[in-house]
């Protein structure tokens, strides 16, 4: 039986501002990428999401980012490797406090936004992220784009490298994500997202922006929590997968 994990970016708010429907999404996904305060999230939000995730048996992951609260972590930044290593470890450690208080633990790490895209090809920045994961403690799995330098270096360091795919993001012919600034970078049609989710889970392929079929082998499927109708879309995706005899369970 085919098995897939469903992950979503959660806790993406700050103070009185909330972007994601955390409680509802936690009833659908199997892994929660929790913002750790650098692109979104604050202490109270992190604690609340960890408690909700633990109650529902959802695996908790640290979504680490460049220090870019104003830009939601989506702006290109130049951060010295040693500084990035320390900041990645810092974010993981902060989330671990709240995960353990909730009776759970941080079970994996996933970069966010500009950092996620940067470590697809940038060896130095990817190496700094891996060093940060190692500095934080146990051998945590790393979630990232298939074929990325991040996953290659994770495997080299002895960390489980977990490839993921995006049903609501357009792909290039090379299997990378189309930059958000380009037309068609985000797939907005709900039925198209559901079909792409099933294709990625079952056949490991997706139609690129050019129309070409691209192989994207993934163990986890990301459902963005900050899109309109995210909760209902996530429910539709999970229902379609289960209906096609795909087992939905966390990878960690």
HELIX and SHEET records of a PDB file:
HELIX    1   1 UNK A   22  UNK A   25  1                                   4    
HELIX    2   2 UNK A   43  UNK A   56  1                                  14    
HELIX    3   3 UNK A   81  UNK A  101  1                                  21    
HELIX    4   4 UNK A  113  UNK A  118  1                                   6    
HELIX    5   5 UNK A  123  UNK A  136  1                                  14    
HELIX    6   6 UNK A  149  UNK A  156  1                                   8    
HELIX    7   7 UNK A  190  UNK A  202  1                                  13    
HELIX    8   8 UNK A  230  UNK A  243  1                                  14    
SHEET    1   A 8 UNK A 247  UNK A 248  0                                        
SHEET    2   A 8 UNK A   3  UNK A  10  1                                        
SHEET    3   A 8 UNK A  31  UNK A  35  1                                        
SHEET    4   A 8 UNK A  59  UNK A  64  1                                        
SHEET    5   A 8 UNK A 106  UNK A 111  1                                        
SHEET    6   A 8 UNK A 141  UNK A 145  1                                        
SHEET    7   A 8 UNK A 161  UNK A 166  1                                        
SHEET    8   A 8 UNK A 220  UNK A 222  1                                        
SHEET    1   B 2 UNK A  13  UNK A  14  0                                        
SHEET    2   B 2 UNK A  17  UNK A  18 -1                                        
SHEET    1   C 2 UNK A 205  UNK A 207  0                                        
SHEET    2   C 2 UNK A 213  UNK A 215 -1                                        
END                                                                             
